[in-house]
């Protein structure tokens, strides 16, 4: 993207030229159509730039709670329902931390509070952790939750049959994990049931973050006979262990699911008596239903956000948004050439103007990320570790790489998991096309965008391996535990590393940080890891996540936890007008 393009975009965003003039000049200058379309969508007629960056929403004032039979929240989801904590393969992962309950749980502000367990303690070297369960803890069918249930849940989570996500970083330090994972043993030797309300976890190494791991929604306590008798789809009729229970589930393209307050929940009950979910894939249908008062909340897209933050914007009074501890990124498939070359990755990263992309395509909803660990996470910060936009440096790095410059450089393919063909590009499709133009103009390399729905990450990786040349794809990750170790799956080599990144020096630092108990030294290690991975351009274009939704005015108690509104839904309530 050249300086004329940037000047034109700045003039339009600032409101110094009108829409018609912008379209004409954009066509004359050859500005990419996706960029033009995104700017027109994100900048309403007659609107100029914001005087300052938009500020997160202030808390709504408290109101008088409506009667209990009116404490109903109606929500739309765009993907299928699956109440399966170990697998957490859908957008309802955060809600599962409330429908099911682990030994501990994470509340707003990354505070770890009691879940099934009331108390916990560790030995001096943090190799043994003992949890005391609440004696009143019960499943949603009224049966007691015992230490045996906890032990079986962690064993199920560790087995491949559970299709679990993240057991390699959550349960891996428990004695006997490798054998259970390899299916040469059925029980975790390190978990000892002391009595019905006491369970001890014996670990193979010092683990200073095991409590945070025990608060992960992935390890929420399950009822054994419910899982075993239900087969592969046991989660269609789950017996739950948290604030809510599932009382209705209808699968299909227009599926529905109803959650009701769990009368056997032993701590402060949820304020809402019922949650009603509808599967509505089409966002325009969601908007119509919301405006017709058939839904109480819907997600806000970047284009809608750019208008809603303006005082006279559509649904301005209903918008609630805040930055979250998550990363949305376009990243390199580092497993193969040419992106196994660090100088090539750095060249590409320096060639992308992320600030411009954030404003023009993402409506400012997702700002550029400066480093992996955000300031809200222990050991995080705001230092600029990610390569900054610098076209001359990008060209220099590419010329200094093993390829010597753009001549003869292999074609790069950007994979975006969304419908392709004649279907209009979605927000990330438009972002990919804007990146395509910047890389082509700034580095002189050939870039193709492929839009296609992938059923899984493995399917996307398989295609990346089969494609000739380099591959870039879009992924995201959140913060499943309130600890800097959550980024290990991104930066350390191994099966959880989607990009195939492999740096032995970083691997050694990760291993060292995993057993370091001095918080200052531990933070120094994680900061070093963050800096090395970011400066080494593990990402092409990372953006910090945000959560933005529209809520009807009578919905109160709105907040964000673990990057999601759903993880705090037990505190929402309906107020009287």
N, C-alpha and C positions, 0 to 999 in steps of 0.2 A: 504494500500500500504506500503510494508516494505522498509527497508533501501536499500536492494539490488535492488529493483525496482527503487528507486529514484536515486541511483548511476548510474544505467544503462542509465536511461533517461538523466541524466546530461551529461554523456559521449557522448551520441549520439548528443544531442543538441549542445555541445561544439565542435563536429566534431572530437573527439579523437578516435572514432571507426566508421567503415563504415556501410553502410546500411545492407549488408549481415550478418555481425557479430552481428549487433543489432537485426535483426530478429531471428537469431539462439538463442542468449542468452535470448531474450524476451520469446521465446517458452519454453526454458528450465526452466526459472524462473516463468512461469505461468502468465506473464503480460497480462492483459486483451486485447483481440483483438481490441476493439474500440480505446483503448489508443495507441496501436501499429499503427493502421491505421491512426489515426489523426496525430501522429508524422511523419509518412512517407509522408503524404500529406503536412504538414506544413514546412517540412525541405527538400528543393530541393537537388538533387544530388550534392555532392561536396561542399555543403555550411555548414559553421560552425555557431556558435552563433554570434549574433550582439555584437559589442563592447559595446554598450549602448542601452538603451531603445529607440525605434524608435521615432523620433520627428514629430509632426504634420506638415502637408504640409505648405510650405510658399505660400503666395498669388501669383498668376500668374501675370506677368507683363501686364500692360495695352496694348491694341493694337488698331489699327484703325478699327472702326466698319464697318462691311460689309453693303452693301445697304439694305434697309428695307425689300425688297422681299427675302433676304437671311437670315433674322433674324428668323430662324426656328430651334427649338430644338426638336429632336426626342428621345423619352424616352420609356422604357419598365417598366411595372408594373407586379407584380406576382399575384395580387389579383384583384377581381372585382372592377369596378368603382362605386362610390356612392357619388355624390356631395350633401351631406346632413349635414350641419354643426352641428345641434343639436345632431345627432346620431354619427357622425364621426367614423364609424365602419370599415374603410378601411385604407390602408397604405397611402392614399392621404389626410389624415387629415390636414397636414401642408399646402398643396397647397390650401385647402379650405379657409385658412385665406387670400389668395390673390384673389381668385375667388369671395369670399364674403367678406364683410367688416363690422366690428363691430363699436361701438362708438369710440373706440381707437384700436390700434394694437401694436404689439411688433416688434421692429426692432432688428437687430444684436446688441449684447451687453446688451440684456434685457432692452432696452430703450422703454418706452411707448410713442408713438407719435400719433398725430391726425389720426382718421379714418373717419367715417361719421361725427363725431363731431370735431369742430375746437378748442373749449375751454371747460373747466369744472371747477367747484368749489364746495367745500363742506362747510357745516356750521361748527361751532366751535367744536361740539362734534361728528362730522362725522356720523351723522344719516340722513343727507339729502345731495344728490349729484345732481347738475344741469348741464346739458350738452347743449351746443349751437351747433346746426348742421350747417354744411356748406350749405349756401343757394343754391349752385350750385350742390349739391349732387343728383345724379340720378341713377336709376336702368339701367341695360343694354338695356331695351326697350325704354329708354328715359323719362320715367315718374319720377317725383320728389320723393326723399326719404324724408319723413316727420316724425315728432315726433310720429304721429299715427302709422307709420310703426314700429318704434322702440318699442313702447308700445306693439303692437300685437306680435312682434317677441319674446319678453321676456315672454309674456303670453303663447305663443305656446311652447316655450322652457320648461316652467314649467309644462306643461300638460303631463300626461303619454302617450297620443296618439302620441306625437312627438318622442317617443322612445329615448328621450334625455339622454345623458351621463353627469353626474356631476351637474345636476340642484340643487341637495341637498346641494352642497357646494358653488355654484355660485349665485343662486337666493334666497337662503333660508332666507336671512335677509330682503328681501323686504316685507313690510307690505302686508298681504294677501296671501303670498306664500303657506302656509299650506292648505288653503281652495282651491286654484287652483289645487294644487298637489292631493288633496283628491277628486277633481272633484265635490266639493260642491259650487264652484264659477267659473265663466269663466274669470273674469278680476282681475288683480292685483291692489288692492285698493291703494297700495303705489306708483304706477307710475302715475304721473299727467302730462298731455299734457298742457303746459302753452300757447304755440302758435305753429304754424307749424314747427318752427325751435328750439323750446325749450322744453326739457323734464326733469322732476324732479323725482328722485327716493327717496321716503321716506322709511327709514329702521326702523326695530323694535329694533335694538341695534346698538351701535357704531360699524362701520365696516371700519377699517383703510385701508383695501385692496380692497375696492369696485372698485376703478379705475382699478386695475389689473384684477379683475373679468370682468369688462366691456371691457377689451381688449382680452378676450378669444374668440377663433374662434368659440366656441359653440354658442355664442350669436350674430353672424354676422347677419346683417339685411336682412330679407327675405320679399318678396312681397306676401302679404296675398292672393290675388286671384290666384296667381300662385300655391301656396301650396294647397289651398282649392279646386281648380278646378282640380288639378292634381292627387288627391287621394294619396294612399299609396306610389306610385312611382312618385310623382311630380318632383323629382330630375332628372328624365330622360330628362326633357326639362326645366331646371331652368332659371329663370330670376335672374341675378346675380347683385352684388352691389360692386364689387371690380375691380382690375386691368384687369381681363380677363372675357370673356364670353364664354359659351359653344356653338359651332357652329355645332358640329357633335357628335353623340353618337350612337354606334352600339353595342348592348349587345351580349353576347355569350362567348364561351370558347376562342375565338380569337378576343375579342371585341376591338374596337378602340374608341378614343375620341379626339376631336380637340378643343383646346382653342385658341381664337384670342383676340388680344388687344381690350379692351372695349373702344369704341370711346366716351362713355359718362362719362368715369372716369375723375374726376375733379381735380386730383392732378398730379404730375409728372407721365407721362405714363411709362409703362413697356418698357424696351429696346427691348425685343423679340416681334416680331409681331405675332408669332404662336407657339403653343406647340402641338406636335402630340404624343399621347400615344397609345401604343399597349399592350394588355394583353398577356403576354408570361410567362406562369407558369414555363417552363423548363429553368433552368439557363444555361445549355449548349447551347440551342438554342439562348438565349440572347447573349452569348459570341461569337458565330459564326456570328450573325448579326452585332454585334459591330465591330468585326474584318473585316467584309465585308463592313464597312462604311454604314450600314443600320440603325444604331442607333448612337446617339451622347453621350450617357451615359448609364452605367449599374452599378448596385450595385456590390461591392467587398466583397466576402465571406471571413471568417477568413483564410481558407486555401490559397486562392489567395493572401490575404493580406501579409501572412508570406513570400511569394515569391516576391511580388511586391515591398516591402520596400527595397529589396536588390538592389544595384546599377545596376546589370545585370539581374534583375528579369523581368518576363513577364509584359508588360504594365507599367513598372516603371514610365515612363515619364507622363503617363496618370492618375496616382493615385492621388487622393486628399482625405485627411482624417484629422479628428480632433476629440478629445474627446468631448462628448456632455453631457448635463445635463439629463441623463436618467439612469435607473437601470434595468438591466436584471438579473433575479434571479431564483434560485430554492428555493421555500419556503414551509413552513409547512402548512398543513390544520389543524389549531389550534382549530377548532370548536369541535373536538372530540379527544379522547385518541388515542395514548399516547402523542401526541404533545401538549396537553393542559397543560402538565407538563413542566415548564420552565427549570428544570434541564435536562430533556431529550433533549429538543431543544438545550440547550447549549452543551450537550455532543456530539450530532450529528454535530453541527457547528464546534466544536474544532477538530473533527475527519476528516475534509475535508481540503485538502491542495489546497487552491484556487489559490495560485501562480503557482503551478505545473499545475493545470487544465487550467489556463489562457494561459500558455506557450505551453503546449502540445496539447490541444484540440482547443483552440480559437486563436492560432497563435499569441498571444499577443495583439490582437485587442481590447479585453475587459479586462482591468486590474481589479484586486480585488478591491471591494469597501470598504473603511474604515468606513464610516458612511453614513447616508441617504442623508443629505444636502451637496452638493458639494461646493467647495470654490468659485465657480462663482455665487452662489446664496446668497442673503443677509442672514446672520446668519449661513452660511455654513463654512466648514473648512476641515482639513485633519486629524484630530485626529482619532486614532484607537479605535472605539467603538465596531466594529464587533468582535466577538470571533476569536482569531487567532489559527492557526494550532498547536495543542498540544495533541498528542495521549494519554499521561499519564493523563493529566487533563480530557480528554474526558472519559476515562475509570473510573476515580474517580467519575465524575459527574453522570455517568450512575449508578454506584454502590450506590451512595447516593440518587438517585431518588426513587420514590415510587415503582419502579420495581426491585431495588436491583442489577441490572446487566443484562447481555445479556440472561441468562437462563430464558426461559419462556417469553421473550420479544416478543410482537406480531410482525408479519411480516409487513414490510414497503413496500408500492408500490409507485413507482415514475411514475407519469402520464406525458407523453410528447405528445403534439398535433402535430402528423405528421403521414404519412402513415406507417402502420406496416406490419406484415406478412413477405414476402420474400423481400420486398423493403429495400434497404440498408439504414441504419440509417442516418439521417441528422446530422447537426452539434450539435443540442441539444439532439438528440438521443444518439450520441456518448458521449456527456458530461454526460448524465444520466447513461450510462453504466460505465463510469469511476468513477462517484460518488458511484455507486453500489459497485464497487470493493473496494474503499477506506473504505466505511462504513462496509462492510463485514469483511475486514481484520483488521481494526483498532478497531472495537467495537465487532465483533463477532455476529452481528445481521443478520437476513435474510432480503434480499432486492430483490424485483422484479421490472423490468422495463416494463411498458405497453406503447406501441406506438400506438396511435389511433387518428384519426382526430376528433376533437370536433367542433361542429358548433358554440358554444358559451361558455362563461365562466360559465353560469348557468348549461349547460350540463355537464361540467367538474366537477362542484361542486356537482351535483346530483350523479355522479358516485363515487366521493370521499366519500359521505355519505353512499353509499351502500356497499363499500368495507370493508371487515373485516380487522382490524388493522389500522396502521398509513398510511397517504398519504402525499406525497410530489409532488408538481407540479411546472412547469416553467411558469412564467409570467414576465411582464415588465411594467414599467410605466415611463412616461416622465414628463416634466415640462410645463403644459398647461398655467400657469401664472407665471411671474417672482417674486415669493414671496414664502417664506418657508411654507406657509399654504398649498401649493400644496400636501404636504405629509399627510395631515389630513386624506384623504380617506384610507391611508394605515395603520395608527396607531390608529385611533379612531374607537371604536365599532360602528356598524351600517351597513346599506345596501350596502355601497360602499366598505366595508372591505371584500375583496375576501377570505382571509384566515380565517376569523372568529376570529381575534385577539380581545381580550377584557381585558383591564386593566383600572379599574375605576380611578386609580391615574393619568394615562396618559390622560384619557378623561377629567378630571377636569383641568389639565394643558392646554389642547387644548382649552377648553372653556375660560380659563383665557387669553390665548394668543390672542384669536380671538377679544377681545375688548381692548387689551392693546395698547395705543397710543404712549407710550414712547419706542423709537426704541431699546435702550439699554436693558430695562427690557424685551421687546418682544423677543429679540434675546436670552437672558438668558433662557427664557421659552422654546423656540424652541430647543435650544441646549440641555436642560435637557430632553425634549421629545425624541429627536434624540438619546441621550445616553441611556435612559432607554429602548427604543424599540430595539436598536441595541444590547446592552449588554444582553437583554432578549431573544436574538436570534429569532426575528420575521422572519428572513431569515436563511436558511441553507447556501446558497452560493450566495451572491450578487456580481455582477460585474458592474463596471461603463461602461456606454454605449460609443460607438464611432460611427461616421458616416464615411463610406468609400465608394467611388465610383470611377469609371473610367470615365474621360471626354476626349473627343477629344481635341487635342492641340489648336484648334481655339475657344474653349469655354472659355470665360473670365468672370471676376467678380464673381468667385466662392467663396462662403462663407457659413457659417452655421448659422442658426437662429432657435431657439426653437428645437434644436436637429436634424435639417433636412436641406438638400439642397433645398427642394421644397419651404420652407418658405422664401427663399431669391431669388427665381427664377425671380422675377421682375427686379433684378439688373444684371442678366446674359445677355451676348450678344455674338454674333458671330463676331470674328475678321477676317480681311483678312489675308491670309498667308504671 
